[in-house]
Amino acid sequence: MDITKGYSIAYKGLKNGTHDFAFKVGGALFEAYGSAEIMGGDCDVEVKLDKSETQLVADVTIRGDVVVACDRCLEECRVPVDFEGRLLVKFSDEVREYDGEILWLLPGEDEVDLAQYIYESIVLSLPYQRVHPEGGCDPEMLRRFRIVSDKEFAEIEDRAGAEPDNTAWGKLAELKERMEAGPQDDEK
């Protein structure tokens, strides 16, 4: 069974009015869409579907968390998901593309597939910077990625400049400096 079919609502047999639906989202949905950034998750999706003769209005609420790589230490990190949105589902005799706000269905279709909308809503609700709470990062990784201060950088540069570089690259760099400086009085 296609995992995304688990997020469909068969609306044809429903009476006009409001209907409630609930879904669970786990790692399988993210795998189905080939998400490289989301490694797993556990979210509850509530859909309040308002059916009328001409359209469907789906008010969608998503709460839970997903597992991503921490931007600071690269270890797995749980990030909360808190999303509320509205999807309009309209009917048309001609095929139209989903634009993120309106999903178009042909009149003969009898269910609306919310998998893509749910997936995109979760991805777009994630914060720009995904990090552990303060103190939650792997200290060993932070030590490895430590950013040096300007003062520390200057000291490193001074030490590197003080030691003669006798490698081939060092000799080429020295030759380049001399050539850029131009001829000296003793070389004329």
ZAPAKE-247910 format. One record per residue: x, y, z of N, C-alpha, C, O in turn; residue in one letter. Coordinates in Angstrom, 1 decimal, always signed. Layout:
BEGIN
[[X; Y; Z]; [X; Y; Z]; [X; Y; Z]; [X; Y; Z]; "a"]
...
This chain:
BEGIN
[[+0.8; -1.2; +0.0]; [+0.0; +0.0; +0.0]; [+0.9; +1.2; +0.0]; [+1.9; +1.3; +0.7]; "m"]
[[+0.5; +2.2; -0.8]; [+1.2; +3.5; -0.8]; [+0.9; +4.2; +0.5]; [-0.2; +4.4; +0.8]; "d"]
[[+2.0; +4.6; +1.2]; [+1.9; +5.2; +2.5]; [+1.1; +6.5; +2.4]; [+0.4; +6.9; +3.4]; "i"]
[[+1.2; +7.2; +1.3]; [+0.5; +8.5; +1.2]; [-1.1; +8.3; +1.1]; [-1.8; +9.3; +1.4]; "t"]
[[-1.5; +7.2; +0.7]; [-3.0; +6.9; +0.7]; [-3.6; +6.9; +2.1]; [-4.8; +7.1; +2.2]; "k"]
[[-2.8; +6.7; +3.1]; [-3.3; +6.8; +4.4]; [-3.7; +8.2; +4.9]; [-4.2; +8.3; +6.0]; "g"]
[[-3.5; +9.2; +4.1]; [-3.8; +10.5; +4.4]; [-4.9; +11.1; +3.5]; [-4.9; +12.3; +3.2]; "y"]
[[-5.7; +10.2; +3.0]; [-6.8; +10.6; +2.1]; [-8.2; +10.6; +2.8]; [-8.4; +9.8; +3.8]; "s"]
[[-9.1; +11.4; +2.4]; [-10.4; +11.5; +2.9]; [-11.4; +11.3; +1.8]; [-11.4; +12.0; +0.8]; "i"]
[[-12.2; +10.2; +2.0]; [-13.3; +9.9; +1.0]; [-14.4; +10.8; +1.3]; [-15.2; +10.6; +2.3]; "a"]
[[-14.6; +11.9; +0.5]; [-15.6; +12.9; +0.8]; [-17.0; +12.7; +0.1]; [-18.0; +13.3; +0.5]; "y"]
[[-17.0; +11.8; -0.9]; [-18.2; +11.7; -1.7]; [-19.4; +11.3; -0.9]; [-20.5; +11.8; -1.1]; "k"]
[[-19.3; +10.4; +0.1]; [-20.4; +9.9; +0.8]; [-20.8; +10.8; +2.0]; [-21.8; +10.6; +2.7]; "g"]
[[-20.0; +11.9; +2.2]; [-20.3; +12.8; +3.4]; [-21.4; +13.8; +3.1]; [-21.5; +14.2; +1.9]; "l"]
[[-22.2; +14.1; +4.1]; [-23.2; +15.1; +4.0]; [-22.5; +16.5; +4.0]; [-21.4; +16.6; +4.5]; "k"]
[[-23.2; +17.5; +3.5]; [-22.7; +18.9; +3.6]; [-22.6; +19.2; +5.0]; [-23.5; +18.9; +5.8]; "n"]
[[-21.5; +20.0; +5.4]; [-21.3; +20.3; +6.8]; [-19.9; +20.0; +7.2]; [-19.0; +19.7; +6.4]; "g"]
[[-19.7; +20.1; +8.5]; [-18.3; +19.9; +9.1]; [-18.1; +18.5; +9.5]; [-19.0; +17.9; +10.2]; "t"]
[[-16.9; +17.9; +9.2]; [-16.5; +16.6; +9.6]; [-15.1; +16.6; +10.2]; [-14.3; +17.4; +9.6]; "h"]
[[-14.8; +15.9; +11.2]; [-13.5; +15.8; +11.8]; [-12.8; +14.5; +11.5]; [-13.4; +13.4; +11.5]; "d"]
[[-11.5; +14.7; +11.2]; [-10.6; +13.5; +10.9]; [-9.3; +13.7; +11.6]; [-8.9; +14.8; +11.9]; "f"]
[[-8.6; +12.6; +11.9]; [-7.4; +12.6; +12.6]; [-6.4; +11.6; +11.9]; [-6.8; +10.5; +11.5]; "a"]
[[-5.1; +12.0; +11.9]; [-4.1; +11.2; +11.3]; [-2.9; +11.2; +12.2]; [-2.7; +12.2; +12.9]; "f"]
[[-2.0; +10.2; +12.1]; [-0.7; +10.2; +12.8]; [+0.3; +10.2; +11.7]; [+0.2; +9.5; +10.7]; "k"]
[[+1.3; +11.0; +11.9]; [+2.4; +11.1; +10.9]; [+3.7; +10.6; +11.6]; [+4.0; +11.1; +12.7]; "v"]
[[+4.4; +9.7; +10.9]; [+5.6; +9.2; +11.4]; [+6.7; +9.3; +10.3]; [+6.5; +10.0; +9.3]; "g"]
[[+7.8; +8.6; +10.6]; [+8.9; +8.6; +9.6]; [+8.6; +8.1; +8.2]; [+9.2; +8.5; +7.3]; "g"]
[[+7.5; +7.3; +8.1]; [+7.2; +6.7; +6.8]; [+6.8; +7.8; +5.8]; [+7.1; +7.6; +4.6]; "a"]
[[+6.1; +8.8; +6.2]; [+5.7; +9.9; +5.3]; [+6.9; +10.6; +4.8]; [+6.9; +10.9; +3.6]; "l"]
[[+7.9; +10.9; +5.6]; [+9.0; +11.6; +5.2]; [+9.9; +10.7; +4.3]; [+10.5; +11.3; +3.3]; "f"]
[[+9.9; +9.4; +4.5]; [+10.6; +8.5; +3.6]; [+9.9; +8.5; +2.3]; [+10.6; +8.4; +1.2]; "e"]
[[+8.6; +8.5; +2.3]; [+7.9; +8.4; +1.0]; [+8.2; +9.6; +0.1]; [+8.2; +9.4; -1.1]; "a"]
[[+8.4; +10.7; +0.7]; [+8.7; +11.9; -0.1]; [+10.3; +12.1; -0.2]; [+10.7; +13.1; -0.8]; "y"]
[[+11.0; +11.2; +0.2]; [+12.5; +11.2; +0.1]; [+13.1; +12.4; +0.8]; [+14.1; +13.0; +0.3]; "g"]
[[+12.6; +12.7; +1.9]; [+13.2; +13.9; +2.7]; [+14.6; +13.5; +3.2]; [+14.8; +12.5; +3.9]; "s"]
[[+15.5; +14.4; +2.9]; [+16.9; +14.2; +3.3]; [+17.1; +14.9; +4.7]; [+18.0; +14.5; +5.4]; "a"]
[[+16.3; +15.9; +5.0]; [+16.5; +16.7; +6.2]; [+15.7; +16.2; +7.4]; [+16.2; +16.3; +8.5]; "e"]
[[+14.6; +15.5; +7.2]; [+13.8; +15.0; +8.3]; [+14.0; +13.5; +8.4]; [+13.7; +12.7; +7.4]; "i"]
[[+14.5; +13.0; +9.5]; [+14.9; +11.6; +9.7]; [+13.8; +10.8; +10.4]; [+13.8; +9.6; +10.4]; "m"]
[[+12.8; +11.5; +10.9]; [+11.7; +10.8; +11.6]; [+10.8; +11.8; +12.2]; [+11.0; +13.0; +12.1]; "g"]
[[+9.8; +11.3; +12.9]; [+8.9; +12.3; +13.6]; [+7.7; +11.6; +14.2]; [+7.4; +10.4; +13.9]; "g"]
[[+7.0; +12.4; +14.9]; [+5.7; +11.9; +15.5]; [+4.8; +13.1; +15.7]; [+5.0; +13.9; +16.6]; "d"]
[[+3.8; +13.2; +14.8]; [+2.9; +14.3; +14.7]; [+1.5; +13.9; +14.7]; [+1.2; +12.8; +14.1]; "c"]
[[+0.6; +14.6; +15.3]; [-0.8; +14.4; +15.2]; [-1.4; +15.4; +14.3]; [-1.1; +16.6; +14.4]; "d"]
[[-2.2; +15.0; +13.4]; [-2.9; +15.9; +12.4]; [-4.4; +15.8; +12.6]; [-5.0; +14.7; +12.6]; "v"]
[[-5.0; +17.0; +12.8]; [-6.4; +17.1; +12.9]; [-6.9; +17.9; +11.8]; [-6.4; +19.0; +11.5]; "e"]
[[-7.9; +17.4; +11.1]; [-8.5; +18.0; +9.9]; [-10.0; +18.3; +10.2]; [-10.8; +17.3; +10.5]; "v"]
[[-10.4; +19.5; +10.1]; [-11.8; +19.8; +10.2]; [-12.2; +20.2; +8.7]; [-11.9; +21.2; +8.2]; "k"]
[[-13.0; +19.3; +8.2]; [-13.4; +19.4; +6.7]; [-14.8; +19.9; +6.6]; [-15.7; +19.3; +7.2]; "l"]
[[-14.9; +21.1; +6.0]; [-16.3; +21.7; +5.8]; [-16.6; +21.4; +4.3]; [-16.0; +22.0; +3.4]; "d"]
[[-17.6; +20.5; +4.1]; [-18.0; +20.2; +2.7]; [-19.3; +21.0; +2.3]; [-20.2; +21.1; +3.1]; "k"]
[[-19.2; +21.5; +1.1]; [-20.3; +22.2; +0.5]; [-20.5; +21.6; -0.9]; [-19.7; +20.8; -1.4]; "s"]
[[-21.5; +22.1; -1.6]; [-21.7; +21.6; -3.0]; [-20.6; +22.0; -4.0]; [-20.3; +21.3; -4.9]; "e"]
[[-19.9; +23.2; -3.7]; [-19.0; +23.7; -4.7]; [-17.5; +23.5; -4.3]; [-16.6; +23.6; -5.1]; "t"]
[[-17.2; +23.3; -3.0]; [-15.8; +23.1; -2.6]; [-15.8; +22.4; -1.2]; [-16.7; +22.2; -0.5]; "q"]
[[-14.5; +22.1; -0.9]; [-14.2; +21.6; +0.5]; [-13.2; +22.6; +1.1]; [-12.3; +23.1; +0.4]; "l"]
[[-13.4; +22.8; +2.4]; [-12.4; +23.7; +3.1]; [-11.9; +22.8; +4.2]; [-12.6; +22.3; +5.1]; "v"]
[[-10.5; +22.6; +4.2]; [-9.9; +21.8; +5.2]; [-9.0; +22.7; +6.1]; [-8.0; +23.2; +5.7]; "a"]
[[-9.5; +22.8; +7.4]; [-8.6; +23.5; +8.4]; [-7.8; +22.4; +9.0]; [-8.3; +21.5; +9.7]; "d"]
[[-6.5; +22.5; +8.9]; [-5.5; +21.5; +9.3]; [-4.7; +22.0; +10.5]; [-4.1; +23.1; +10.4]; "v"]
[[-4.6; +21.2; +11.5]; [-3.7; +21.5; +12.7]; [-2.7; +20.3; +12.8]; [-3.1; +19.2; +12.8]; "t"]
[[-1.4; +20.7; +12.9]; [-0.4; +19.7; +13.1]; [+0.4; +20.0; +14.3]; [+0.9; +21.1; +14.4]; "i"]
[[+0.5; +19.1; +15.2]; [+1.3; +19.2; +16.5]; [+2.1; +18.0; +16.7]; [+1.7; +16.9; +16.4]; "r"]
[[+3.4; +18.2; +17.1]; [+4.3; +17.1; +17.4]; [+5.7; +17.5; +17.3]; [+6.0; +18.7; +17.6]; "g"]
[[+6.5; +16.6; +16.8]; [+7.9; +17.0; +16.6]; [+8.5; +16.1; +15.5]; [+8.0; +15.0; +15.2]; "d"]
[[+9.6; +16.5; +15.0]; [+10.4; +15.8; +14.0]; [+11.8; +15.7; +14.4]; [+12.3; +16.5; +15.1]; "v"]
[[+12.5; +14.7; +13.8]; [+13.9; +14.6; +14.1]; [+14.7; +15.1; +12.9]; [+14.5; +14.6; +11.7]; "v"]
[[+15.6; +16.0; +13.1]; [+16.5; +16.6; +12.1]; [+17.9; +16.6; +12.7]; [+18.2; +16.3; +13.8]; "v"]
[[+18.9; +17.0; +11.8]; [+20.3; +17.1; +12.3]; [+20.4; +18.5; +12.9]; [+20.0; +19.5; +12.3]; "a"]
[[+21.0; +18.6; +14.1]; [+21.3; +19.9; +14.7]; [+22.2; +20.7; +13.9]; [+23.3; +20.1; +13.5]; "c"]
[[+21.9; +21.9; +13.6]; [+22.8; +22.8; +12.9]; [+24.1; +23.1; +13.6]; [+25.1; +23.5; +13.0]; "d"]
[[+24.1; +22.9; +14.9]; [+25.3; +23.3; +15.7]; [+26.2; +22.1; +15.9]; [+27.4; +22.3; +15.7]; "r"]
[[+25.7; +20.9; +16.2]; [+26.6; +19.8; +16.5]; [+26.4; +18.6; +15.6]; [+27.1; +17.6; +15.7]; "c"]
[[+25.4; +18.6; +14.7]; [+25.1; +17.6; +13.7]; [+24.5; +16.3; +14.2]; [+24.3; +15.4; +13.5]; "l"]
[[+24.3; +16.3; +15.5]; [+23.6; +15.1; +16.1]; [+22.1; +15.2; +15.9]; [+21.6; +16.3; +15.6]; "e"]
[[+21.4; +14.1; +16.1]; [+19.9; +14.1; +15.9]; [+19.3; +15.1; +17.0]; [+19.7; +15.1; +18.1]; "e"]
[[+18.3; +15.8; +16.5]; [+17.7; +16.8; +17.4]; [+16.2; +16.8; +17.1]; [+15.7; +16.8; +16.0]; "c"]
[[+15.4; +16.8; +18.2]; [+13.9; +16.9; +18.0]; [+13.5; +18.3; +18.0]; [+13.8; +19.1; +18.9]; "r"]
[[+12.7; +18.7; +16.9]; [+12.3; +20.1; +16.8]; [+10.7; +20.0; +16.8]; [+10.1; +19.2; +16.1]; "v"]
[[+10.1; +20.9; +17.6]; [+8.7; +20.9; +17.7]; [+8.0; +21.4; +16.4]; [+8.6; +22.3; +15.7]; "p"]
[[+6.8; +20.8; +16.1]; [+6.0; +21.3; +14.9]; [+4.7; +21.8; +15.5]; [+4.0; +21.1; +16.2]; "v"]
[[+4.4; +23.0; +15.1]; [+3.1; +23.6; +15.5]; [+2.6; +24.4; +14.3]; [+3.0; +25.5; +14.0]; "d"]
[[+1.6; +23.8; +13.6]; [+1.1; +24.3; +12.3]; [-0.4; +24.4; +12.3]; [-1.1; +23.5; +12.8]; "f"]
[[-0.9; +25.5; +11.8]; [-2.3; +25.7; +11.5]; [-2.5; +26.3; +10.2]; [-1.9; +27.3; +9.9]; "e"]
[[-3.3; +25.7; +9.3]; [-3.4; +26.2; +8.0]; [-4.8; +25.8; +7.4]; [-5.5; +25.0; +7.9]; "g"]
[[-5.1; +26.4; +6.2]; [-6.3; +26.1; +5.5]; [-6.0; +25.7; +4.1]; [-5.3; +26.4; +3.4]; "r"]
[[-6.6; +24.6; +3.6]; [-6.5; +24.2; +2.3]; [-7.9; +24.2; +1.6]; [-8.8; +23.6; +2.1]; "l"]
[[-8.0; +24.9; +0.5]; [-9.2; +25.0; -0.3]; [-9.2; +23.9; -1.3]; [-8.2; +23.8; -2.0]; "l"]
[[-10.2; +23.1; -1.4]; [-10.3; +22.1; -2.5]; [-11.5; +22.5; -3.4]; [-12.6; +22.5; -2.9]; "v"]
[[-11.2; +22.7; -4.6]; [-12.2; +23.1; -5.6]; [-12.2; +22.1; -6.7]; [-11.3; +21.3; -6.9]; "k"]
[[-13.3; +22.2; -7.4]; [-13.6; +21.2; -8.5]; [-13.5; +21.9; -9.9]; [-14.0; +23.1; -10.0]; "f"]
[[-12.9; +21.3; -10.8]; [-12.8; +21.8; -12.2]; [-12.8; +20.7; -13.2]; [-12.3; +19.6; -12.9]; "s"]
[[-13.4; +21.0; -14.4]; [-13.4; +20.0; -15.4]; [-12.1; +19.9; -16.1]; [-11.8; +18.9; -16.8]; "d"]
[[-11.3; +20.9; -16.0]; [-9.9; +20.8; -16.6]; [-8.9; +20.6; -15.5]; [-9.1; +21.0; -14.3]; "e"]
[[-7.8; +19.9; -15.8]; [-6.8; +19.5; -14.9]; [-6.0; +20.8; -14.6]; [-5.5; +21.5; -15.5]; "v"]
[[-5.8; +21.1; -13.3]; [-5.1; +22.2; -12.8]; [-4.1; +21.7; -11.8]; [-4.3; +20.7; -11.1]; "r"]
[[-3.0; +22.5; -11.7]; [-1.9; +22.1; -10.7]; [-2.2; +22.6; -9.3]; [-2.8; +23.7; -9.2]; "e"]
[[-1.8; +21.9; -8.3]; [-1.9; +22.3; -6.9]; [-0.9; +23.4; -6.7]; [+0.3; +23.3; -7.1]; "y"]
[[-1.3; +24.5; -6.1]; [-0.4; +25.7; -6.0]; [+0.0; +25.9; -4.5]; [+0.5; +27.0; -4.2]; "d"]
[[-0.3; +25.0; -3.6]; [+0.0; +25.2; -2.2]; [-1.2; +25.8; -1.4]; [-1.2; +25.7; -0.2]; "g"]
[[-2.1; +26.4; -2.1]; [-3.3; +27.0; -1.4]; [-4.6; +26.4; -1.8]; [-5.5; +26.2; -1.0]; "e"]
[[-4.7; +26.1; -3.1]; [-5.9; +25.5; -3.7]; [-5.5; +24.2; -4.4]; [-4.7; +24.1; -5.2]; "i"]
[[-6.3; +23.1; -4.0]; [-6.1; +21.8; -4.6]; [-7.3; +21.6; -5.5]; [-8.5; +21.7; -5.1]; "l"]
[[-7.0; +21.4; -6.8]; [-8.1; +21.2; -7.8]; [-8.4; +19.7; -8.0]; [-7.4; +18.9; -8.2]; "w"]
[[-9.6; +19.3; -8.0]; [-10.0; +17.9; -8.2]; [-11.0; +17.9; -9.4]; [-11.8; +18.9; -9.6]; "l"]
[[-11.0; +16.8; -10.1]; [-12.0; +16.6; -11.2]; [-13.3; +16.2; -10.5]; [-13.2; +15.6; -9.5]; "l"]
[[-14.4; +16.5; -11.1]; [-15.7; +16.2; -10.5]; [-15.9; +14.7; -10.2]; [-16.6; +14.3; -9.3]; "p"]
[[-15.3; +13.8; -11.0]; [-15.4; +12.4; -10.8]; [-14.6; +11.8; -9.6]; [-14.8; +10.7; -9.2]; "g"]
[[-13.7; +12.5; -9.1]; [-12.8; +12.0; -8.0]; [-13.7; +12.0; -6.7]; [-14.5; +12.8; -6.5]; "e"]
[[-13.4; +10.9; -5.9]; [-14.2; +10.7; -4.7]; [-13.4; +10.9; -3.4]; [-14.0; +10.7; -2.3]; "d"]
[[-12.1; +11.2; -3.5]; [-11.4; +11.4; -2.3]; [-10.3; +12.5; -2.5]; [-9.9; +12.7; -3.6]; "e"]
[[-9.9; +13.1; -1.4]; [-8.9; +14.2; -1.4]; [-7.7; +13.6; -0.7]; [-7.8; +13.2; +0.5]; "v"]
[[-6.5; +13.7; -1.3]; [-5.3; +13.2; -0.7]; [-4.6; +14.4; -0.1]; [-4.2; +15.3; -0.8]; "d"]
[[-4.4; +14.3; +1.2]; [-3.8; +15.4; +2.0]; [-2.3; +15.2; +2.3]; [-1.7; +16.0; +2.9]; "l"]
[[-1.7; +14.1; +1.8]; [-0.3; +13.7; +2.1]; [+0.6; +14.8; +1.8]; [+1.5; +15.2; +2.6]; "a"]
[[+0.6; +15.3; +0.6]; [+1.5; +16.3; +0.1]; [+1.3; +17.6; +0.9]; [+2.3; +18.2; +1.3]; "q"]
[[+0.1; +18.0; +1.2]; [-0.2; +19.2; +2.0]; [+0.4; +19.1; +3.4]; [+1.0; +20.0; +3.9]; "y"]
[[+0.2; +17.9; +4.0]; [+0.7; +17.7; +5.3]; [+2.2; +17.7; +5.4]; [+2.8; +18.4; +6.2]; "i"]
[[+2.8; +17.0; +4.4]; [+4.3; +17.0; +4.3]; [+4.9; +18.4; +4.2]; [+5.8; +18.8; +4.9]; "y"]
[[+4.4; +19.1; +3.2]; [+4.9; +20.5; +2.9]; [+4.6; +21.4; +4.1]; [+5.5; +22.2; +4.4]; "e"]
[[+3.5; +21.2; +4.8]; [+3.2; +22.1; +5.9]; [+4.2; +21.8; +7.1]; [+4.6; +22.8; +7.7]; "s"]
[[+4.5; +20.6; +7.3]; [+5.5; +20.3; +8.3]; [+6.9; +20.8; +8.0]; [+7.5; +21.5; +8.8]; "i"]
[[+7.3; +20.6; +6.7]; [+8.6; +21.1; +6.3]; [+8.7; +22.6; +6.4]; [+9.7; +23.2; +6.9]; "v"]
[[+7.7; +23.3; +6.0]; [+7.7; +24.8; +6.0]; [+7.5; +25.4; +7.4]; [+7.8; +26.5; +7.6]; "l"]
[[+7.0; +24.6; +8.3]; [+6.8; +25.1; +9.7]; [+8.1; +25.0; +10.5]; [+8.1; +25.5; +11.6]; "s"]
[[+9.1; +24.3; +10.0]; [+10.3; +24.1; +10.8]; [+11.1; +25.4; +10.9]; [+11.1; +26.2; +9.9]; "l"]
[[+11.7; +25.7; +12.0]; [+12.5; +26.9; +12.1]; [+13.7; +26.9; +11.2]; [+14.2; +25.9; +10.7]; "p"]
[[+14.2; +28.1; +10.9]; [+15.3; +28.3; +10.0]; [+16.5; +27.6; +10.6]; [+17.3; +26.9; +9.9]; "y"]
[[+16.8; +27.9; +11.9]; [+17.9; +27.3; +12.6]; [+17.4; +26.2; +13.4]; [+16.5; +26.4; +14.3]; "q"]
[[+17.9; +25.0; +13.2]; [+17.4; +23.8; +14.0]; [+18.5; +23.3; +14.9]; [+19.5; +22.7; +14.5]; "r"]
[[+18.4; +23.7; +16.2]; [+19.4; +23.4; +17.2]; [+18.8; +22.8; +18.4]; [+17.6; +23.0; +18.7]; "v"]
[[+19.7; +22.1; +19.2]; [+19.2; +21.6; +20.5]; [+19.0; +22.8; +21.4]; [+19.5; +23.9; +21.2]; "h"]
[[+18.2; +22.6; +22.5]; [+18.1; +23.7; +23.5]; [+19.5; +23.9; +24.1]; [+20.4; +23.0; +24.0]; "p"]
[[+19.8; +25.1; +24.6]; [+21.1; +25.4; +25.2]; [+21.6; +24.3; +26.1]; [+20.9; +23.9; +27.1]; "e"]
[[+22.8; +23.8; +25.9]; [+23.4; +22.8; +26.7]; [+23.1; +21.4; +26.2]; [+23.5; +20.4; +26.8]; "g"]
[[+22.3; +21.2; +25.2]; [+21.9; +19.9; +24.7]; [+22.8; +19.3; +23.6]; [+22.6; +18.2; +23.2]; "g"]
[[+23.7; +20.2; +23.1]; [+24.5; +19.7; +22.0]; [+25.6; +18.8; +22.5]; [+26.0; +18.9; +23.7]; "c"]
[[+26.1; +17.9; +21.6]; [+27.2; +17.0; +21.9]; [+28.5; +17.9; +22.2]; [+29.0; +18.5; +21.3]; "d"]
[[+29.0; +17.9; +23.4]; [+30.2; +18.7; +23.7]; [+31.4; +18.4; +22.9]; [+32.2; +19.3; +22.6]; "p"]
[[+31.6; +17.1; +22.6]; [+32.8; +16.7; +21.8]; [+32.7; +17.3; +20.4]; [+33.7; +17.8; +19.9]; "e"]
[[+31.5; +17.3; +19.8]; [+31.4; +17.9; +18.5]; [+31.5; +19.4; +18.5]; [+32.2; +20.0; +17.7]; "m"]
[[+31.0; +20.1; +19.6]; [+31.2; +21.5; +19.7]; [+32.7; +21.9; +19.9]; [+33.1; +22.9; +19.3]; "l"]
[[+33.4; +21.0; +20.6]; [+34.9; +21.3; +20.7]; [+35.6; +21.2; +19.4]; [+36.4; +22.0; +19.1]; "r"]
[[+35.2; +20.2; +18.6]; [+35.8; +20.1; +17.2]; [+35.4; +21.2; +16.3]; [+36.2; +21.6; +15.5]; "r"]
[[+34.2; +21.8; +16.4]; [+33.8; +22.8; +15.6]; [+34.0; +24.2; +16.2]; [+33.5; +25.2; +15.6]; "f"]
[[+34.7; +24.3; +17.3]; [+34.9; +25.5; +18.0]; [+35.4; +26.6; +17.1]; [+36.3; +26.4; +16.3]; "r"]
[[+34.8; +27.8; +17.2]; [+35.2; +28.9; +16.4]; [+36.2; +29.7; +17.2]; [+35.9; +30.1; +18.3]; "i"]
[[+37.3; +30.0; +16.6]; [+38.3; +30.8; +17.4]; [+38.0; +32.3; +17.3]; [+37.4; +32.8; +16.4]; "v"]
[[+38.5; +33.0; +18.3]; [+38.3; +34.4; +18.4]; [+39.3; +35.1; +17.5]; [+40.2; +34.4; +17.0]; "s"]
[[+39.1; +36.4; +17.2]; [+40.1; +37.1; +16.4]; [+41.5; +37.1; +17.0]; [+42.5; +37.0; +16.3]; "d"]
[[+41.5; +37.2; +18.3]; [+42.8; +37.2; +19.0]; [+43.5; +35.8; +18.8]; [+44.7; +35.8; +18.5]; "k"]
[[+42.7; +34.7; +19.0]; [+43.3; +33.4; +18.8]; [+43.7; +33.2; +17.4]; [+44.8; +32.6; +17.2]; "e"]
[[+43.0; +33.7; +16.4]; [+43.3; +33.5; +15.0]; [+44.6; +34.3; +14.7]; [+45.5; +33.7; +14.0]; "f"]
[[+44.8; +35.5; +15.3]; [+46.0; +36.2; +15.0]; [+47.2; +35.5; +15.6]; [+48.3; +35.5; +15.0]; "a"]
[[+47.0; +34.9; +16.8]; [+48.1; +34.1; +17.4]; [+48.5; +32.9; +16.5]; [+49.7; +32.6; +16.4]; "e"]
[[+47.5; +32.3; +16.0]; [+47.8; +31.1; +15.1]; [+48.5; +31.6; +13.9]; [+49.5; +30.9; +13.4]; "i"]
[[+48.1; +32.7; +13.3]; [+48.7; +33.2; +12.1]; [+50.2; +33.6; +12.4]; [+51.1; +33.4; +11.6]; "e"]
[[+50.4; +34.2; +13.6]; [+51.8; +34.6; +14.0]; [+52.7; +33.4; +14.1]; [+53.8; +33.4; +13.6]; "d"]
[[+52.2; +32.4; +14.7]; [+53.0; +31.1; +14.9]; [+53.3; +30.5; +13.5]; [+54.4; +30.1; +13.3]; "r"]
[[+52.3; +30.5; +12.7]; [+52.5; +30.0; +11.3]; [+53.5; +30.8; +10.5]; [+54.3; +30.2; +9.8]; "a"]
[[+53.5; +32.1; +10.7]; [+54.4; +33.0; +10.0]; [+55.8; +32.9; +10.5]; [+56.8; +33.1; +9.8]; "g"]
[[+56.0; +32.6; +11.8]; [+57.3; +32.5; +12.5]; [+58.0; +31.2; +12.1]; [+59.3; +31.3; +12.1]; "a"]
[[+57.3; +30.2; +11.8]; [+58.0; +28.9; +11.4]; [+58.2; +28.9; +9.9]; [+57.3; +29.1; +9.1]; "e"]
[[+59.5; +28.7; +9.5]; [+59.8; +28.6; +8.1]; [+59.1; +27.4; +7.4]; [+59.1; +26.3; +8.0]; "p"]
[[+58.5; +27.7; +6.3]; [+57.8; +26.6; +5.6]; [+58.7; +26.1; +4.5]; [+58.9; +26.7; +3.4]; "d"]
[[+59.3; +25.0; +4.7]; [+60.3; +24.4; +3.8]; [+59.7; +23.4; +2.8]; [+60.4; +22.7; +2.1]; "n"]
[[+58.4; +23.4; +2.8]; [+57.7; +22.5; +1.8]; [+57.8; +23.1; +0.5]; [+58.1; +24.3; +0.3]; "t"]
[[+57.4; +22.4; -0.5]; [+57.4; +22.9; -1.9]; [+56.4; +24.1; -2.0]; [+56.7; +25.1; -2.7]; "a"]
[[+55.3; +24.0; -1.3]; [+54.3; +25.0; -1.4]; [+54.8; +26.3; -0.7]; [+54.6; +27.4; -1.2]; "w"]
[[+55.5; +26.1; +0.4]; [+56.1; +27.2; +1.1]; [+57.1; +28.0; +0.3]; [+57.2; +29.2; +0.2]; "g"]
[[+58.0; +27.2; -0.4]; [+59.0; +27.8; -1.3]; [+58.4; +28.5; -2.5]; [+58.8; +29.6; -2.9]; "k"]
[[+57.3; +28.0; -3.0]; [+56.6; +28.7; -4.1]; [+55.9; +30.0; -3.6]; [+56.0; +31.0; -4.3]; "l"]
[[+55.4; +29.9; -2.4]; [+54.8; +31.1; -1.8]; [+55.8; +32.2; -1.6]; [+55.6; +33.4; -1.9]; "a"]
[[+57.0; +31.8; -1.1]; [+58.1; +32.8; -0.9]; [+58.6; +33.3; -2.3]; [+58.8; +34.6; -2.4]; "e"]
[[+58.7; +32.5; -3.3]; [+59.1; +33.0; -4.6]; [+58.1; +33.9; -5.2]; [+58.4; +35.0; -5.8]; "l"]
[[+56.8; +33.6; -5.0]; [+55.7; +34.5; -5.5]; [+55.8; +35.9; -4.8]; [+55.7; +36.9; -5.5]; "k"]
[[+56.0; +35.9; -3.5]; [+56.2; +37.2; -2.8]; [+57.3; +38.0; -3.3]; [+57.2; +39.2; -3.5]; "e"]
[[+58.4; +37.3; -3.6]; [+59.6; +38.1; -4.1]; [+59.3; +38.6; -5.5]; [+59.7; +39.7; -5.8]; "r"]
[[+58.6; +37.8; -6.3]; [+58.3; +38.3; -7.7]; [+57.4; +39.5; -7.7]; [+57.5; +40.4; -8.5]; "m"]
[[+56.4; +39.4; -6.8]; [+55.4; +40.5; -6.7]; [+56.1; +41.8; -6.1]; [+55.6; +42.9; -6.5]; "e"]
[[+57.1; +41.6; -5.3]; [+57.8; +42.8; -4.7]; [+58.6; +43.5; -5.8]; [+58.9; +44.7; -5.6]; "a"]
[[+59.0; +42.8; -6.8]; [+59.8; +43.4; -7.8]; [+61.3; +43.3; -7.5]; [+61.7; +42.7; -6.5]; "g"]
[[+62.2; +43.7; -8.5]; [+63.6; +43.5; -8.3]; [+64.1; +44.4; -7.1]; [+63.7; +45.5; -7.0]; "p"]
[[+65.0; +43.8; -6.3]; [+65.7; +44.5; -5.3]; [+67.0; +45.1; -5.8]; [+67.5; +44.7; -6.8]; "q"]
[[+67.5; +46.1; -5.0]; [+68.8; +46.7; -5.4]; [+69.9; +45.8; -5.6]; [+70.7; +45.9; -6.6]; "d"]
[[+70.0; +44.7; -4.8]; [+71.1; +43.8; -4.9]; [+70.9; +42.8; -6.1]; [+71.9; +42.1; -6.4]; "d"]
[[+69.7; +42.8; -6.6]; [+69.4; +41.8; -7.7]; [+69.6; +42.5; -9.1]; [+69.6; +41.8; -10.1]; "e"]
[[+69.8; +43.8; -9.1]; [+70.0; +44.6; -10.4]; [+71.3; +44.4; -11.0]; [+71.6; +45.0; -12.1]; "k"]
